[in-house]
Amino acid sequence: MALAKLGVVVLDCPDPRALAGFYAEVLGGTVEGEGEWVDLKVPGGAALAFQRAPGWVPPKWPAADASQQFHLDLEVEDLDTAEQGVLALGAKPLAHPDGRGFRVYADPAGHPFCLCAC
């Protein structure tokens, strides 16, 4: 028997509304809220939240002295098309492991995420 259920994944960042907007363009959904906390309601019932973190320092990828803590895996039909889209929205490439079916990026606040072929 589970002790809890997952409510929402929260990403610390300098500008919650802007980062929620980035992920809304990538995943779809509705951005709700202003200020210190902003929610993104994603189709299918999932959600992400974004919390203002003064002094936010993005993780380095990969680096033991400033580890990423966690990352999001986003499933896509076409890696090349999805890559063009996230780069146009302000993502930065971190790695393209050859032949592995995924690519690694940083969102505009510096959080690592992967596009994964489904």
C-alpha positions, 0 to 999 in steps of 0.5 A, spaced: 500 500 500 502 506 498 503 512 503 502 517 498 501 519 491 505 524 486 502 531 486 506 535 482 513 536 479 516 543 481 522 546 478 525 552 481 527 557 476 528 565 476 522 566 472 516 561 473 511 564 468 516 564 463 519 557 464 511 555 464 510 558 458 516 554 455 514 548 457 506 549 455 509 550 448 513 544 448 507 540 451 501 543 450 497 545 456 494 551 460 499 556 464 495 558 471 498 563 476 502 569 477 508 571 481 512 566 486 508 560 483 505 558 476 502 551 474 502 548 467 496 543 467 498 538 461 493 534 457 492 528 460 491 530 467 499 531 468 502 537 471 508 541 472 509 547 477 514 552 477 517 556 483 521 562 483 528 561 486 532 567 488 539 566 486 537 560 482 544 557 479 542 552 474 545 545 474 551 543 470 550 537 465 554 532 466 558 535 472 559 531 479 560 538 483 553 541 480 549 535 479 542 536 475 538 533 481 533 530 476 531 531 469 524 530 465 524 525 459 519 527 454 517 522 448 516 525 441 515 522 435 520 525 431 527 527 434 529 532 428 522 535 428 522 536 436 529 538 436 528 544 431 522 546 436 525 546 442 531 550 440 526 555 437 523 556 444 530 557 447 532 550 449 540 549 449 543 542 446 547 539 451 548 532 448 546 528 442 548 520 444 549 517 437 544 511 436 541 511 443 534 514 441 534 521 445 537 527 445 539 532 451 537 539 452 537 545 457 531 549 458 531 556 458 532 556 466 538 551 465 534 544 467 536 538 463 531 535 459 531 529 454 527 528 448 526 521 447 524 517 441 517 513 442 
